[in-house]
Amino acid sequence: MQPAHIQHITPISAETVFRADIIATPNPRTAASLRQALGSFERFLAPAPLTFDDFTTTRLSAWLGALFAAGYTPKTAAYYLKNLSALYNKAVARGLARETDAFTQLRLRLQSSANTAYDHISDPDIIKKTQLLAAKSAQPGGSSLADDLTVFAILAGGLSPDSLAHLKTGDPIPPFPLLSKIAAKYTSPKRKYLFPLHQSELTPRRLERLVASLVGKALRDVKIKIPADTTDLPAVVWSALAREICSLAPGAIVACLGRRPDRSPAYDFAPATALADIEIEFIREEISAAVTDNPARWFAMRLRPATTYEKLTERLALSQTPAPELYYPSEEIARRSGRRIIYENKPVIPGLIFFRTVITAIPALFRIIGDLAWCYRSGAGYAVIPNTEMELFRRAIGSIGPDTDLHPLGTIPLEKGDRVEIIGGSFIGREATFTSTHTPAAGPNAGKTVYRLTLLDNNGIEWTVDTPPSLVRKTD
């Protein structure tokens, strides 16, 4: 039974309470540590807001698992947990939150994990190095058996040394071009197994060591760190790629591999994840594409509360990381202020920003802007917007991007007779002549600034149309 003084939980924001306590902390270093721990937990929960109900063993355990997956040590994770516990216990003492033994349970588990030795790949260049390895296999005569074995095992989803060694000629493989190319290179009607590893002459243990040795050599050749405590190297590299490319949680990594890739505590604390076969196929395809092709694609992010588009772009401008192509669709609104008409650019969908980049750049991007925005996801990976869908969307509301000069009305004045192209809406692709600018008092464009244009149809008939400025581009 709960004590009487906390039967009623005050509907005050947990974030507000914690931020106030941090501000009131007299020691600046302690306040900074508390802020760091709270920020880490909030980013883990995003986009959901932080509440007092989030401080459960399950939720906190998943957060610790995410810290381990990001390369944090048990000692650092324990320090974060201690600071978060201090904040929460203050709220309990003031009757704002319920008592919980979650922190005590997790501290005991962390003490056990601190005594577990493990080796963990945490290489910011893991994608580039794997791309280099894949490029060798893609070149005719440019790769060795070790290179091809390693690339095949990684792209096929982290095949174990045993599965790789006993893959038979004609066995089904994922439909990735480079895998098919490697398989064709080694296919022989005279051989039972795809790769020539003298399988019939070696014991299972010696065969596993041989495969591990060949894979290890290929990885060392491109400067990828080799963990000393495992022979399951393809799974270790694949899990590192899954974290970097798809920001995959430890539980999802285990679901994809069917096993733990290493002895990282991340897999002790992360909750189990159930993924459908089609989701696993999609993740493998994303990783394969990033390693062998990695095209720039469209994604979407949502600004966090009290954040502006200008603040986001300022942060990107100050960073050393190349900024992605941003698309924040807006329209010009005219409003009356006394006797003056004021024109403003208003976002079509406030807070929703589209951005175009390679998928491998997204984790680094959100390490810079993660406190300002979060990226939309689909299942376990990032939500990719097909180019065709994005093009239709941009045509429907007007193309406002890095190739379009967007200025407040009057800064690039159009004069009567100027030739323009309509780049969105019903008349997209048509050339027209600018006539005038006006603000209708009624109708669908009431209160909005529009351009009055004159255009000819295919029969030589002259039409007059009103078009928003964002759908018009000057051609001469």
Solvent accessible surface area in square Angstrom, and as a share of the most:
residue,aa,sasa,rsa
1,M,234,1.04
2,Q,70,0.31
3,P,61,0.38
4,A,92,0.71
5,H,130,0.58
6,I,4,0.02
7,Q,103,0.46
8,H,142,0.64
9,I,44,0.23
10,T,59,0.34
11,P,128,0.80
12,I,71,0.36
13,S,57,0.37
14,A,3,0.02
15,E,76,0.34
16,T,75,0.43
17,V,3,0.02
18,F,0,0.00
19,R,75,0.27
20,A,50,0.39
21,D,18,0.09
22,I,4,0.02
23,I,144,0.73
24,A,80,0.62
25,T,21,0.12
26,P,129,0.81
27,N,76,0.39
28,P,108,0.68
29,R,204,0.74
30,T,60,0.35
31,A,8,0.06
32,A,50,0.39
33,S,20,0.13
34,L,8,0.04
35,R,113,0.41
36,Q,98,0.44
37,A,0,0.00
38,L,0,0.00
39,G,11,0.11
40,S,11,0.07
41,F,0,0.00
42,E,33,0.15
43,R,127,0.46
44,F,71,0.29
45,L,18,0.09
46,A,25,0.20
47,P,82,0.51
48,A,60,0.47
49,P,107,0.67
50,L,15,0.08
51,T,58,0.34
52,F,26,0.11
53,D,108,0.56
54,D,14,0.07
55,F,6,0.03
56,T,63,0.37
57,T,41,0.24
58,T,95,0.55
59,R,100,0.37
60,L,0,0.00
61,S,9,0.06
62,A,13,0.10
63,W,2,0.01
64,L,0,0.00
65,G,0,0.00
66,A,36,0.28
67,L,11,0.06
68,F,2,0.01
69,A,13,0.10
70,A,69,0.53
71,G,32,0.31
72,Y,76,0.29
73,T,71,0.41
74,P,17,0.11
75,K,171,0.73
76,T,47,0.27
77,A,0,0.00
78,A,35,0.27
79,Y,105,0.40
80,Y,14,0.05
81,L,0,0.00
82,K,127,0.54
83,N,13,0.07
84,L,0,0.00
85,S,5,0.03
86,A,44,0.34
87,L,0,0.00
88,Y,8,0.03
89,N,81,0.42
90,K,88,0.37
91,A,0,0.00
92,V,23,0.13
93,A,85,0.66
94,R,132,0.48
95,G,9,0.08
96,L,20,0.10
97,A,1,0.01
98,R,109,0.40
99,E,126,0.57
100,T,54,0.32
101,D,85,0.44
102,A,1,0.01
103,F,6,0.03
104,T,71,0.41
105,Q,77,0.34
106,L,0,0.00
107,R,90,0.33
108,L,112,0.55
109,R,91,0.33
110,L,4,0.02
111,Q,113,0.50
112,S,74,0.48
113,S,9,0.06
114,A,61,0.47
115,N,135,0.69
116,T,57,0.33
117,A,77,0.60
118,Y,58,0.22
119,D,32,0.17
120,H,25,0.11
121,I,3,0.01
122,S,77,0.50
123,D,26,0.13
124,P,110,0.69
125,D,58,0.30
126,I,1,0.00
127,I,15,0.07
128,K,141,0.60
129,K,43,0.18
130,T,4,0.02
131,Q,49,0.22
132,L,100,0.50
133,L,0,0.00
134,A,3,0.02
135,A,48,0.37
136,K,57,0.24
137,S,9,0.06
138,A,38,0.29
139,Q,109,0.48
140,P,120,0.75
141,G,78,0.75
142,G,38,0.37
143,S,22,0.14
144,S,53,0.34
145,L,49,0.24
146,A,5,0.04
147,D,7,0.03
148,D,0,0.00
149,L,0,0.00
150,T,0,0.00
151,V,4,0.02
152,F,1,0.00
153,A,0,0.00
154,I,1,0.01
155,L,4,0.02
156,A,8,0.06
157,G,5,0.05
158,G,1,0.01
159,L,44,0.22
160,S,25,0.16
161,P,6,0.04
162,D,81,0.42
163,S,53,0.34
164,L,1,0.00
165,A,0,0.00
166,H,72,0.32
167,L,25,0.12
168,K,91,0.39
169,T,44,0.26
170,G,77,0.74
171,D,55,0.28
172,P,130,0.82
173,I,50,0.25
174,P,32,0.20
175,P,124,0.78
176,F,20,0.08
177,P,116,0.73
178,L,14,0.07
179,L,0,0.00
180,S,55,0.35
181,K,93,0.40
182,I,2,0.01
183,A,15,0.12
184,A,76,0.59
185,K,107,0.45
186,Y,26,0.10
187,T,73,0.42
188,S,25,0.16
189,P,139,0.87
190,K,193,0.82
191,R,77,0.28
192,K,127,0.54
193,Y,39,0.15
194,L,6,0.03
195,F,1,0.00
196,P,52,0.32
197,L,3,0.01
198,H,120,0.54
199,Q,20,0.09
200,S,113,0.73
201,E,128,0.58
202,L,40,0.20
203,T,75,0.43
204,P,106,0.67
205,R,162,0.59
206,R,144,0.53
207,L,6,0.03
208,E,64,0.29
209,R,138,0.51
210,L,58,0.29
211,V,0,0.00
212,A,14,0.11
213,S,65,0.42
214,L,37,0.18
215,V,0,0.00
216,G,2,0.02
217,K,102,0.43
218,A,0,0.00
219,L,0,0.00
220,R,132,0.48
221,D,75,0.39
222,V,7,0.04
223,K,154,0.65
224,I,4,0.02
225,K,106,0.45
226,I,44,0.23
227,P,3,0.02
228,A,102,0.79
229,D,51,0.26
230,T,34,0.20
231,T,57,0.33
232,D,24,0.12
233,L,6,0.03
234,P,1,0.01
235,A,0,0.00
236,V,2,0.01
237,V,1,0.00
238,W,1,0.00
239,S,1,0.00
240,A,4,0.03
241,L,0,0.00
242,A,0,0.00
243,R,34,0.12
244,E,38,0.17
245,I,0,0.00
246,C,0,0.00
247,S,44,0.29
248,L,4,0.02
249,A,57,0.44
250,P,3,0.02
251,G,8,0.07
252,A,4,0.03
253,I,0,0.00
254,V,47,0.27
255,A,30,0.23
256,C,5,0.03
257,L,17,0.09
258,G,66,0.63
259,R,71,0.26
260,R,98,0.36
261,P,3,0.02
262,D,11,0.06
263,R,124,0.45
264,S,0,0.00
265,P,1,0.01
266,A,1,0.01
267,Y,25,0.10
268,D,73,0.38
269,F,5,0.02
270,A,18,0.14
271,P,65,0.41
272,A,108,0.84
273,T,50,0.29
274,A,103,0.80
275,L,31,0.16
276,A,54,0.42
277,D,110,0.57
278,I,130,0.66
279,E,55,0.25
280,I,24,0.12
281,E,105,0.47
282,F,77,0.32
283,I,2,0.01
284,R,65,0.24
285,E,95,0.43
286,E,9,0.04
287,I,1,0.00
288,S,5,0.03
289,A,25,0.20
290,A,0,0.00
291,V,6,0.04
292,T,64,0.37
293,D,102,0.53
294,N,24,0.13
295,P,52,0.33
296,A,33,0.25
297,R,45,0.17
298,W,15,0.05
299,F,0,0.00
300,A,10,0.08
301,M,0,0.00
302,R,72,0.26
303,L,18,0.09
304,R,48,0.17
305,P,127,0.80
306,A,102,0.79
307,T,21,0.12
308,T,69,0.40
309,Y,56,0.21
310,E,106,0.48
311,K,92,0.39
312,L,0,0.00
313,T,43,0.25
314,E,107,0.48
315,R,79,0.29
316,L,9,0.05
317,A,85,0.66
318,L,145,0.72
319,S,28,0.18
320,Q,177,0.79
321,T,46,0.27
322,P,119,0.75
323,A,62,0.48
324,P,18,0.12
325,E,49,0.22
326,L,28,0.14
327,Y,1,0.00
328,Y,37,0.14
329,P,2,0.01
330,S,13,0.08
331,E,60,0.27
332,E,21,0.10
333,I,45,0.23
334,A,12,0.10
335,R,109,0.40
336,R,163,0.60
337,S,41,0.26
338,G,68,0.65
339,R,237,0.87
340,R,159,0.58
341,I,71,0.36
342,I,45,0.23
343,Y,84,0.32
344,E,50,0.23
345,N,69,0.35
346,K,93,0.40
347,P,43,0.27
348,V,58,0.33
349,I,61,0.31
350,P,91,0.57
351,G,13,0.12
352,L,22,0.11
353,I,0,0.00
354,F,17,0.07
355,F,0,0.00
356,R,88,0.32
357,T,17,0.10
358,V,43,0.25
359,I,1,0.00
360,T,22,0.13
361,A,35,0.27
362,I,0,0.00
363,P,14,0.09
364,A,36,0.28
365,L,5,0.03
366,F,34,0.14
367,R,159,0.58
368,I,41,0.21
369,I,0,0.00
370,G,9,0.08
371,D,71,0.37
372,L,10,0.05
373,A,0,0.00
374,W,52,0.18
375,C,15,0.09
376,Y,66,0.25
377,R,103,0.38
378,S,64,0.41
379,G,60,0.58
380,A,18,0.14
381,G,2,0.02
382,Y,12,0.05
383,A,24,0.19
384,V,41,0.23
385,I,36,0.18
386,P,74,0.47
387,N,86,0.44
388,T,98,0.57
389,E,98,0.44
390,M,3,0.01
391,E,81,0.36
392,L,109,0.54
393,F,56,0.23
394,R,32,0.12
395,R,114,0.42
396,A,69,0.53
397,I,47,0.24
398,G,0,0.00
399,S,30,0.19
400,I,16,0.08
401,G,13,0.13
402,P,88,0.55
403,D,137,0.71
404,T,32,0.19
405,D,117,0.60
406,L,78,0.39
407,H,84,0.37
408,P,79,0.50
409,L,50,0.25
410,G,51,0.49
411,T,80,0.47
412,I,90,0.46
413,P,86,0.54
414,L,29,0.15
415,E,125,0.56
416,K,166,0.70
417,G,43,0.42
418,D,27,0.14
419,R,94,0.34
420,V,0,0.00
421,E,44,0.20
422,I,2,0.01
423,I,16,0.08
424,G,1,0.01
425,G,33,0.31
426,S,112,0.72
427,F,76,0.32
428,I,63,0.32
429,G,50,0.48
430,R,75,0.27
431,E,100,0.45
432,A,1,0.01
433,T,36,0.21
434,F,12,0.05
435,T,44,0.26
436,S,45,0.29
437,T,57,0.33
438,H,56,0.25
439,T,57,0.33
440,P,25,0.16
441,A,107,0.83
442,A,78,0.60
443,G,51,0.49
444,P,132,0.83
445,N,35,0.18
446,A,46,0.36
447,G,31,0.30
448,K,61,0.26
449,T,2,0.01
450,V,1,0.00
451,Y,24,0.09
452,R,85,0.31
453,L,0,0.00
454,T,31,0.18
455,L,5,0.02
456,L,106,0.53
457,D,33,0.17
458,N,148,0.76
459,N,126,0.65
460,G,54,0.52
461,I,96,0.49
462,E,119,0.53
463,W,127,0.45
464,T,85,0.50
465,V,18,0.10
466,D,52,0.27
467,T,9,0.05
468,P,46,0.29
469,P,30,0.19
470,S,19,0.12
471,L,17,0.09
472,V,19,0.11
473,R,113,0.41
474,K,89,0.38
475,T,64,0.37
476,D,108,0.56
